Amino acid sequence: MEIVLVALPKPKKSRHEEKNLPVPFRQTYRRWTKQDIQRAKEHGPLKHLTLALLPSTDPHIQPPTLHLGWPLNKALVKRYAEKYQIVVDLDNKGVITEEQKEEDINPIGEFLDNMREVLGRIAKEAGADAPSIHLEWVLREGNKEFVSLCSNYDILNMPEDEDLERLQKIFEEPEMAKWYLDLSRLWWQYS
């Protein structure tokens, strides 16, 4: 078997496209203020990811991280966790008990691993290929827990359209997945 590698031309980011981005997503050379963060919450997610928000080949400037997906449906996760007998405590706010300290248990790591397992089982049951599905925290009003299917940094793992439709149905979402700002990387990075 012969393997052929093909180099695709780098997409050009137009200044026009960048200027048309809403304020929270536009490139800035300063840290965000509380007002900027509130404006980003009010704007809400993007329906489509633009080229300007894809990572650059220039390591000195990188866009904020955005996740494609939906707010976490806790009732659905609880149903599937019970069905597959996976322990997921969605009410624990990161409090580590004395017993966990003594047994050297990392409840946060265990919680994230178990969440990935539950979300993966839900995707598999839907017949959808979603290799990057996991729990994230995003900038939005209300519940910040979020089912991330991929980010703008791992766009090659984005599920196909048919898989997105299957996931939308099984996650009981009325709308298609949207792009939300990551709670910890919401501004442009410069080095």
C-alpha positions in Angstrom: 0.0 0.0 0.0 1.3 3.4 -0.9 0.7 6.4 1.4 0.5 9.8 -0.2 0.8 12.9 1.9 -0.9 16.1 0.6 -0.1 19.6 1.9 -3.2 21.8 2.0 -2.8 25.5 1.6 -3.0 27.5 4.8 -6.4 29.3 5.0 -6.0 33.0 4.9 -7.6 35.0 7.7 -9.1 38.1 6.3 -9.0 41.4 8.3 -12.7 41.8 7.3 -13.6 38.5 8.9 -11.8 39.4 12.1 -13.4 42.9 12.3 -16.8 41.3 12.0 -16.3 39.0 15.0 -18.3 40.1 18.0 -16.4 42.0 20.7 -15.7 39.1 23.0 -14.1 37.0 20.3 -12.1 39.8 18.5 -8.4 39.9 19.0 -7.3 42.2 21.9 -3.9 43.0 23.3 -5.1 43.4 26.9 -6.5 41.2 29.7 -10.2 41.3 29.9 -12.0 43.4 32.4 -15.1 42.3 34.4 -17.2 44.3 31.9 -15.6 42.4 29.0 -16.4 39.1 30.7 -20.0 40.2 31.3 -20.3 41.3 27.6 -19.0 37.8 26.5 -21.6 36.1 28.8 -24.4 38.3 27.3 -23.3 37.6 23.8 -23.6 33.9 24.2 -22.1 31.2 22.0 -21.2 31.3 18.4 -23.2 29.1 15.9 -20.1 28.8 13.6 -16.4 28.9 14.2 -14.5 31.4 12.0 -11.0 31.0 10.6 -9.9 33.9 12.8 -10.5 31.7 15.9 -8.5 28.7 14.7 -5.0 28.3 16.2 -2.3 30.1 14.3 1.0 28.6 13.1 2.6 31.6 14.9 3.3 30.4 18.4 3.4 34.0 19.7 -0.3 34.7 19.3 -3.1 32.2 19.9 -6.9 32.6 20.1 -9.0 31.8 23.1 -10.2 28.2 23.5 -13.7 27.5 22.4 -15.6 24.3 22.9 -18.3 22.8 20.7 -21.2 21.2 22.5 -24.1 21.8 25.0 -24.6 22.6 28.6 -24.5 19.5 30.7 -27.9 17.7 31.1 -27.4 16.5 34.7 -30.5 14.3 34.7 -29.5 12.5 31.6 -26.0 11.9 33.0 -27.4 10.6 36.2 -29.7 8.2 34.3 -26.8 6.8 32.3 -24.4 6.7 35.3 -27.0 4.5 37.1 -27.6 2.4 34.0 -23.9 1.6 33.6 -23.2 1.6 37.4 -20.6 4.4 37.2 -20.2 6.6 40.2 -20.7 10.2 39.3 -21.4 12.7 42.1 -22.7 15.8 40.3 -23.5 17.5 43.6 -20.0 17.4 45.1 -18.4 20.8 44.7 -14.8 19.6 44.8 -14.8 19.0 48.6 -12.2 16.4 49.6 -13.2 14.4 52.7 -10.8 13.2 55.4 -11.3 9.6 54.3 -10.3 10.5 50.7 -7.2 12.3 52.0 -6.2 9.3 54.1 -6.7 6.9 51.2 -4.9 9.3 48.9 -7.9 9.4 46.5 -8.1 12.2 43.9 -11.9 12.7 43.8 -11.7 15.4 41.1 -9.6 13.2 38.7 -11.9 10.2 39.5 -14.9 12.4 38.8 -13.6 13.6 35.4 -12.6 10.0 34.4 -16.0 8.7 35.3 -17.7 11.6 33.5 -15.7 10.9 30.3 -16.8 7.2 30.6 -20.5 8.1 31.0 -20.4 10.7 28.1 -18.5 8.1 25.9 -21.2 5.5 26.7 -23.9 7.9 25.8 -22.2 8.8 22.5 -21.7 5.1 21.7 -25.3 4.3 22.5 -26.3 7.0 20.0 -24.1 5.4 17.4 -22.0 8.5 17.2 -18.2 8.8 16.8 -17.1 11.5 19.3 -13.5 10.7 20.3 -12.9 13.9 22.3 -16.1 14.0 24.3 -15.6 15.2 27.8 -16.7 17.6 30.5 -15.5 21.2 30.5 -16.4 24.5 32.1 -17.4 27.3 29.9 -18.3 31.0 30.2 -22.1 31.3 30.3 -24.9 32.3 32.7 -26.1 29.6 35.0 -24.7 26.1 34.8 -21.1 26.3 33.5 -20.6 22.5 33.2 -20.5 21.6 29.6 -20.3 18.5 27.3 -17.4 19.3 24.9 -17.2 17.4 21.7 -14.0 19.2 20.6 -12.3 22.5 20.8 -10.9 24.9 18.2 -7.5 23.4 19.1 -8.5 19.8 18.2 -11.0 20.6 15.4 -9.9 17.4 13.6 -11.8 15.5 16.3 -15.0 17.3 15.5 -17.8 14.7 14.9 -19.3 14.5 11.5 -22.7 16.2 10.8 -24.6 12.9 11.2 -22.9 12.2 14.5 -23.7 15.7 15.7 -27.4 15.1 14.9 -27.4 11.8 16.8 -25.7 13.4 19.8 -28.1 16.3 19.7 -31.0 13.8 19.9 -29.6 11.6 22.6 -28.6 14.6 24.7 -32.2 15.9 24.3 -31.0 19.3 22.9 -33.4 21.4 20.9 -30.6 23.2 19.0 -27.4 22.1 17.3 -24.1 22.3 19.2 -22.6 25.8 19.5 -19.1 27.2 20.3 -18.6 28.5 23.9 -15.6 30.2 25.4 -13.5 28.1 27.8 -13.8 29.4 31.4 -10.1 29.4 32.0 -8.8 30.4 28.5 -11.1 33.1 27.4 -8.7 35.7 26.0 -6.0 35.8 23.3 -2.6 34.4 24.4 0.6 36.3 23.6 4.2 35.2 24.2 
